Amino acid sequence: MDFQAVNDDNISILLNDLLEIYGYDFNEYSKASLKRRINRLFTLDKFPSFAEMRYTVRTNPEYLKRFIEEITVNVTEMFRDPSFYRVLRETVLPTLGTYPFIRIWHAGCSTGEEVYSMAILLQEANLFHKSLLYATDINPGVLERASKGLFPLSHMKGHSEKYIQSGGKKDFSSYYSANYDLAKFNSELSSKMIFSTHNLVSDHSFNEFQLIICRNVLIYFDKDLQAKVFKLFEQSLDNLGYLALGSKETLRFSSVAPNFKQLGKEKIWRKMA
């Protein structure tokens, strides 16, 4: 590794700055993941030294936005893991359909592909009218993008294939209109979405939900922080509510695990009454 690369001590200094100056607490995030992303940014933005990078993060609000976005960004796509969405479609939503109102929390929603996927599922299950989707992320930049419902047109073929594999029966292109090289999703889909910043590390529960979806976020957290987040999710879930995680994440070894029952092999758990 280049002698100018950001080392463990530098990372600790940066994390301390982020907490003291801006209130962003990344101290319990996986250090290896943070180090990889910060070093990538260091190289990408051609900083001559760590001191220069630190000064920029501390004094330049525009650069801070970029920095937070780069170290928290999660790769996401619509209908990722179609078998997961099939279980939502065939098992979870029919049960939630018996409720008078459905609140769903997408925690760490990134650029919003999964929130729009859920809105489409709800429409097709005829449950959209009595649902509310809360989409939160630590990163205001990605939330702004998500709220616009604009995604690269070049990704639509892949999204469409996954939508069909998940049990979708409609023409996927009926949900968006082409706008140059972007796909603009129908504004009706976002009419039931509430976008808001929320820090899973430090913020509290803000409602009671029937379904919480947090996929491929916890893999970046250390064990202590994962335990804290699982407790937050348990507090935020209605009795008999569902918690959905990413394919490499599990509730199994968590202290709240005895209060949940897994649905088959998908990473979806139901909170026991």
PyMOL commands that set and color helices and strands:
alter all, ss='L'
color gray80, all
select helices_A, chain A and resi 8-22+31-44+50-59+61-72+82-96+113-124+128-130+140-148+153-165+172-175+187-190+218-220+223-236+257-259
alter helices_A, ss='H'
color red, helices_A
select strands_A, chain A and resi 102-107+131-137+150-152+176-179+182-185+193-197+209-214+237-245+260-262+268-271
alter strands_A, ss='S'
color yellow, strands_A
deselect
rebuild
show_as cartoon
